[in-house]
Amino acid sequence: MKKRFDRELEGLVMRTKEKAENVEYYNLKALTINQCAGCFGCWVKTPGLCVFDDDMEQILKSIVHSDLLVFASPLVMGFVSSLIKRCMDRMIPLIHPYFDFVNGEMHHMKRYESYPQLGIIYQKSEDDTEEDVSICRAIFDRFVINMHSELRFFCQLKDAEGELI
């Protein structure tokens, strides 16, 4: 299933690059991205910069200069892959450690003036239920609030091309 997902995703990326300008694609499996150590160095010691010198630094620069960030992953036990989750965790340098109220809730303040919209492309396995998909969607609905963004789409790979283009 994962190999089929990878092949279909690569085809989608190629078709998107043909139709859109400035598309950057990062295959997280081929990159070195350390897990967040929770040291808060990106907030205290080197504001906005992670203490790890790995491939995530380039991804963060791309995110800040993007209009749309798309995560693509097969669902694994009802959620996106651990690589996507690791990337999400490592996005913490993009926000301040300080808090503000958003819709009556406390959330981190912006570090940058603008943030890209977020799109999620997923592929269910036969074990994933609609409830799993709903929970995954709810997590990303919350994630975009902290990232000062909006969830532009949340769709299965088979429906993604129309959303991307």
C-alpha positions, 0 to 999 in steps of 0.5 A: 500500500505504501509503495503504491501511495508513493508512486501515485504521489510522485505522479501527482507531484509531477503533474502539479509541477507541470501546471504550477510555478515554484513547487518544492517537494520534500521526500521526508524519507530521504531527509535527515530530520531529528525529533524535537528534543523539547529543549526550547532552544528555538525560543530561548537560545536561538529564537526562530532557529532549531538547535539541530543542524539538519534538513528541517532548516531548509524546509522551515525556510521554504514554509515561511516563503510559501503560500501553500504547505501540503502534507501527504501521507498514508494513514498509519493506525488512524493518523499521518506517518511519524515522519509528518508528525516529526515535521509538524513538531519541528515547525515550532520555531515558526511561532513565538513562545508567547501567547495571545488569545484567538477565539477565546483560547490561548495560542502561540503568537506569530513570529512571521507576518504570514503563514502558508495555508495547509493542505492534507492528502491522505490515503486510508488503509482498510483498517482506518475508519471514518472516525479515524479520519474525522479525528485526524481532521480535527487534529489538523483543524487545531494545528492550523490555529497554532500555526496562524493558518487555515486548512485549505483542504483535507482529502484522499490522494485520489481527490487531491489533484483538483484541490492542488491545481 
